[in-house]
Amino acid sequence: MKLNIIKSLIIVGALAVSLPAATINQRRANQQNRIAQGVQSGQLTARETSHLEGREAHLNREIHRDKALNGGHLTSAERVHIQHQQNRISRSIYRDKHNARVQ
């Protein structure tokens, strides 16, 4: 009985560790799509697009650097920090797409 519980906890723990990395990568793709859609629709100006792309590139470099330092994985603290940055970028995308400036 105890062995089954331990096995279950190990499996759940392994899934919990792998899910955030997938979530981070999916959010990166979603945010790139939102920026591209804003450019196509004219909701984002060239300056806004450049600024958002720069922030995305900076975050991508940070993720790559963190993974390189930790054997290809992110620590839980790094994941939290990255998710916080992704939240901030997401809010910026929304604000830039919904302001009065158009291309």
N, C-alpha and C positions, 0 to 999 in steps of 0.2 A: 504494500500500500504506500509506504513512504517512498519507495523507489519510483513508483508511478508519478507521485506528486513532484518529486525532484526532476524527473524527466520532463514533465509538463512545464515546469518553471524554466528549465533550460531552453526548451523549444520556444516558449513565449518570449524569453529574454533575447534569444537570437533574432526572432522576428522583429522585436521592438528596436533592436540595433540597426537592422537593415532597412526598415521602413523609412526612417527620417532621411536617409541618403537618397532614396527614391523620391521622396517628397521634395527635397531640395532641388534635385535635378528637374522634376516635373514643373516646379514653380519657376525655375530659370527659363524653361521652354515657354511656359504660359506667359511670362512677362515679356519675353522677346516677341511673342505673337501679338500681345496687346500693343506694344510699341509699333510694330509693323502695321497693324490695323489702323492705328492713329495716324501714321504717315500717309497711308493709302486714302483715308477718309478726309485728310486735311485738318484733322483736329490737333495735330502736333506741328509746331513750327520747326524749322531746321535747327534752331538754337535749342529748343526743348528736347528734340530728338538727340542731338549731340550730347547734351548734358545727361540724359537718361542712359544713353549707350555707354558713356564714360563711367557712370556709376555701376552699371552692370559689368563692364569689363574689369573694374577695380575689384568687385566682389568675386568674379570668376578667378582672378589672379590670387586673391586671398584664399579661396577654397583650394586651389591647386597647391599653393604653398603649404597650407595646413596639412593637406593630405600627404605631401612629400615628407613632411617632418614626422609624420606618425605612421609610416608604413602603408600608406594608401587609404587610411581611415581617418574619420573625424572624431574627436572626443565629444562627449555630450555637451561640454561647455562651448566648444566651437560650433556645434550644431545650433545651440540656443542663440549664440551671437549671430550666426548666419541667418537664422530665421528672423531675428529682430531686424537685421539689415534688409532682408527681403520684404518685410512688412513696410519699412520706411520707403523703399523704392516703389512698392505697389501703391502706396498712398500718393507718392509723387506722380506716378503715371496717371492715376485717376484725376488728380488736381490739374495736371497739365492738359489732359484731354478734355476737361470740362470747364476750362477757363474761356474767356472771351477771345483769346488769340487764335486765329486760324491762318492756314497757309494760303 
